[in-house]
């Protein structure tokens, strides 16, 4: 097995929204805001090469939305999905499987692109199966009012219409080296993939713990639909991560890729902080 960190670019979100009830005087030290209160965040994906398969976990925002939409999120940096795949030695056509943790636009927008004459949409990964939890798929098709703006039909419906969708459930196996847990706090049935890498386990944290700064269980995003559930799920996950020495892989941290955690008298804290390639 080989693992690759796939950086698809950075975007900006309001710092207060990202840290919820935590005061700016605290979170601004973690991820400093610009003059508009906006903080920069990564859209970092993970590519798993195993048994003649190339499994991509999430794929960023994509670039098919109009300029007005993209201007709201200040897409910046030199990284792109295709560029990062190329740097790893692959192309979009090499991907065999796309595992989507959930269908918010910054996690699945790269799934679909314009077709050659821009008359409609086509799968970015034409040779891949797109795996989505069945319960979450229904949530995305029939979203609540709070989340509706995060589920873009252009990112979602073409996956099914082009025949690339594979819905899975709690007992499904996408590959023997990948298991997953399910989270309900951020959105209904978001999955957290756990990759067995030799003797190590690497958890792709998606939006359960989007960055190093979100390790404290009460540092909950304002986007979460069930914040108390997020706190409980995060506490349970971190307790197990301490016991099992699980490595956390952060999708949105602008600097830090991976960390292990310890539990102290003052709560959960980062232990070792490192890049993915330091494991390989």
C-alpha distance (Angstrom), angle and dihedral (degrees) to the residues before:
residue distance angle dihedral
X1 . . .
X2 3.79 . .
X3 3.81 126.8 .
X4 3.80 127.7 -155.7
X5 3.79 130.4 -170.2
X6 3.81 106.4 -134.7
X7 3.79 113.6 -159.7
X8 3.81 113.9 -161.4
X9 3.80 99.5 179.7
X10 3.78 139.4 -80.6
X11 3.78 131.1 -85.0
X12 3.78 136.7 -178.3
X13 3.78 131.5 -114.7
X14 3.78 132.3 174.6
X15 3.79 109.5 -85.0
X16 3.78 93.6 -140.4
X17 3.80 91.0 53.8
X18 3.78 90.5 50.2
X19 3.80 94.7 52.1
X20 3.81 102.0 32.2
X21 3.81 113.8 -162.4
X22 3.82 94.3 2.7
X23 3.85 108.6 113.1
X24 3.78 118.4 -111.9
X25 3.80 90.2 -122.2
X26 3.81 86.3 68.5
X27 3.81 104.9 35.2
X28 3.80 93.8 43.1
X29 3.80 87.8 67.9
X30 3.81 89.4 55.2
X31 3.80 98.5 47.2
X32 3.82 111.6 3.5
X33 3.81 115.7 -137.0
X34 3.78 128.2 -135.2
X35 3.80 124.0 -124.8
X36 3.81 90.0 -76.8
X37 3.80 93.8 53.6
X38 3.80 89.9 -107.1
X39 3.80 123.1 140.5
X40 3.79 127.4 -158.7
X41 3.81 117.6 -116.7
X42 3.79 133.3 -175.6
X43 3.78 126.5 -126.2
X44 3.79 96.1 -149.1
X45 3.80 118.9 174.3
X46 3.79 132.0 -173.4
X47 3.79 127.7 -127.6
X48 3.80 118.0 -158.3
X49 3.81 117.7 -162.5
X50 3.80 109.8 -165.0
X51 3.83 136.9 142.3
X52 3.82 95.7 -7.6
X53 3.79 89.2 -49.6
X54 3.78 129.1 116.6
X55 3.80 108.0 -158.7
X56 3.79 116.1 -171.5
X57 3.80 116.5 -162.3
X58 3.84 109.3 -150.6
X59 3.80 122.1 -25.8
X60 3.81 111.7 -142.3
X61 3.78 130.8 -118.2
X62 3.79 100.7 -47.5
X63 3.80 122.9 -148.6
X64 3.82 106.0 -104.2
X65 3.81 97.1 96.2
X66 3.77 117.5 98.8
X67 3.79 124.8 -94.3
X68 3.80 92.9 -102.2
X69 3.80 92.2 56.5
X70 3.79 93.7 46.0
X71 3.82 90.7 47.6
X72 3.80 90.1 62.7
X73 3.80 90.4 61.2
X74 3.81 101.2 37.9
X75 3.80 95.8 -133.2
X76 3.80 104.7 -153.3
X77 3.79 145.4 160.6
X78 3.78 132.4 63.4
X79 3.80 97.5 -90.3
X80 3.79 121.0 104.9
X81 3.79 133.2 171.6
X82 3.79 94.5 -111.3
X83 3.81 94.0 43.1
X84 3.80 92.6 51.5
X85 3.80 92.3 47.7
X86 3.80 89.8 49.7
X87 3.81 90.8 50.2
X88 3.80 88.3 53.9
X89 3.81 88.8 53.0
X90 3.81 99.3 -101.8
X91 3.79 142.5 97.9
X92 3.79 131.7 -143.5
X93 3.82 88.5 -100.7
X94 3.82 90.7 61.8
X95 3.80 94.4 62.1
X96 3.82 111.3 106.1
X97 3.81 99.5 179.7
X98 3.80 136.4 23.1
X99 3.79 115.2 -161.3
X100 3.80 111.2 -163.8
X101 3.79 116.2 -160.0
X102 3.80 89.0 -160.8
X103 3.79 138.9 -27.4
X104 3.80 104.7 -106.0
X105 3.79 107.8 133.7
X106 3.82 96.8 -109.4
X107 3.81 90.4 57.5
X108 3.80 103.0 41.7
X109 3.82 107.0 21.2
X110 3.79 91.9 103.9
X111 3.82 90.8 60.2
X112 3.79 93.6 83.9
X113 3.80 132.6 39.3
X114 3.78 137.5 178.4
X115 3.78 114.8 -83.1
X116 3.81 119.6 -116.7
X117 3.83 96.5 -82.3
X118 3.84 95.0 33.4
X119 3.79 91.2 -119.4
X120 3.79 92.7 123.3
X121 3.77 144.9 -20.5
X122 3.79 134.9 -70.8
X123 3.82 133.9 -176.0
X124 3.79 112.4 -89.2
X125 3.82 88.4 -145.2
X126 3.79 101.4 47.0
X127 3.81 94.4 178.7
X128 3.79 97.0 46.8
X129 3.77 138.0 96.4
X130 3.81 111.6 -133.4
X131 3.82 111.2 -140.4
X132 3.82 118.7 -155.2
X133 3.79 128.2 165.5
X134 3.81 107.7 -106.1
X135 3.80 94.3 -132.4
X136 3.78 91.9 50.7
X137 3.80 91.8 47.7
X138 3.81 89.3 59.2
X139 3.81 89.9 48.0
X140 3.81 90.6 53.3
X141 3.81 92.4 49.1
X142 3.81 92.4 48.0
X143 3.80 104.2 28.7
X144 3.76 127.0 -178.8
X145 3.80 117.2 -114.0
X146 3.80 92.3 -103.1
X147 3.81 94.5 58.1
X148 3.78 101.8 31.4
X149 3.81 94.6 102.4
X150 3.80 91.2 55.2
X151 3.81 95.0 55.9
X152 3.80 107.8 72.0
X153 3.81 114.8 -169.1
X154 3.80 91.9 -146.1
X155 3.81 88.7 61.7
X156 3.78 95.4 46.1
X157 3.80 117.5 29.5
X158 3.84 97.3 54.0
X159 3.82 89.3 60.2
X160 3.79 88.6 65.1
X161 3.79 97.2 34.0
X162 3.81 92.4 56.4
X163 3.81 93.2 49.2
X164 3.80 97.0 -113.2
X165 3.81 98.6 113.8
X166 3.80 121.4 111.3
X167 3.79 114.2 -178.2
X168 3.79 115.0 -155.8
X169 3.78 134.6 -173.0
X170 3.80 137.7 -149.8
X171 3.81 92.7 -75.9
X172 3.81 99.0 44.5
X173 3.80 122.8 118.6
X174 3.79 116.5 -147.6
X175 3.79 92.3 174.0
X176 3.83 129.4 -14.1
X177 3.81 91.1 -118.1
X178 3.82 92.7 56.3
X179 3.78 124.4 68.9
X180 3.76 126.5 163.2
X181 3.76 144.6 -155.1
X182 3.79 123.4 -147.7
X183 3.79 128.5 -126.1
X184 3.80 127.9 -162.0
X185 3.81 102.8 -179.7
X186 3.79 102.2 78.8
X187 3.80 95.3 35.5
X188 3.78 135.2 -25.0
X189 3.83 113.3 -68.3
X190 3.79 100.9 -10.3
X191 3.80 108.3 171.6
X192 3.81 127.6 -136.4
X193 3.83 108.9 -154.6
X194 3.81 117.6 -144.4
X195 3.81 114.0 -157.2
X196 3.79 119.3 -159.1
X197 3.80 106.2 -142.2
X198 3.79 109.2 178.7
X199 3.79 105.3 -63.1
X200 3.80 91.8 -18.0
X201 3.79 132.4 87.3
X202 3.79 118.9 -149.6
X203 3.80 118.0 -165.8
X204 3.80 118.4 -155.9
X205 3.79 98.3 -142.6
X206 3.83 100.9 -161.3
X207 3.82 106.7 177.5
X208 3.79 98.2 -27.8
X209 3.81 88.3 84.4
X210 3.81 103.9 1.7
X211 3.81 96.2 177.5
X212 3.78 144.0 5.6
X213 3.80 88.0 -96.6
X214 3.81 91.1 60.7
X215 3.80 96.0 62.5
X216 3.83 93.3 102.8
X217 3.83 103.0 87.1
X218 3.83 94.0 -132.2
X219 3.82 94.0 53.9
X220 3.79 89.8 95.6
X221 3.79 124.9 164.9
X222 3.78 119.7 -115.2
X223 3.81 86.7 -129.2
X224 3.81 93.4 67.9
X225 3.79 113.3 108.0
X226 3.81 93.9 -152.8
X227 3.83 107.9 28.7
X228 3.80 95.3 174.6
X229 3.79 89.4 54.4
X230 3.80 89.4 50.5
X231 3.80 90.1 54.2
X232 3.79 91.9 49.9
X233 3.81 94.3 44.3
X234 3.78 92.4 46.6
X235 3.80 92.0 50.0
X236 3.80 91.6 49.3
X237 3.80 92.2 47.0
X238 3.81 94.1 47.8
X239 3.80 92.5 47.3
X240 3.80 88.8 55.5
X241 3.81 92.2 42.4
X242 3.80 89.8 57.1
X243 3.81 92.1 49.6
X244 3.81 95.1 44.5
X245 3.83 97.5 34.4
X246 3.80 90.0 -124.7
X247 3.80 116.6 -176.3
X248 3.79 114.9 -128.9
X249 3.82 116.0 -141.9
X250 3.81 110.5 -160.0
X251 3.78 119.4 -144.1
X252 3.80 98.1 -170.0
X253 3.81 107.6 28.5
X254 3.82 106.2 118.3
X255 3.82 93.3 -147.7
X256 3.79 113.7 12.3
X257 3.80 121.5 68.1
X258 3.80 104.9 179.1
X259 3.78 141.9 11.7
X260 3.76 143.9 167.2
X261 3.79 120.9 -141.0
X262 3.79 139.3 -139.2
X263 3.79 131.3 -164.2
X264 3.79 117.6 -125.5
X265 3.79 135.3 174.1
X266 3.80 86.7 -89.7
X267 3.78 95.6 49.7
X268 3.78 136.9 -96.6
X269 3.79 116.9 -14.0
X270 3.82 135.3 178.2
X271 3.77 113.2 -96.7
X272 3.81 113.1 -177.7
X273 3.82 116.5 10.3
X274 3.80 117.9 -163.8
X275 3.79 148.3 138.8
X276 3.78 122.0 -90.9
X277 3.81 93.5 -116.2
X278 3.80 89.8 60.9
X279 3.81 87.0 71.1
X280 3.79 95.5 50.2
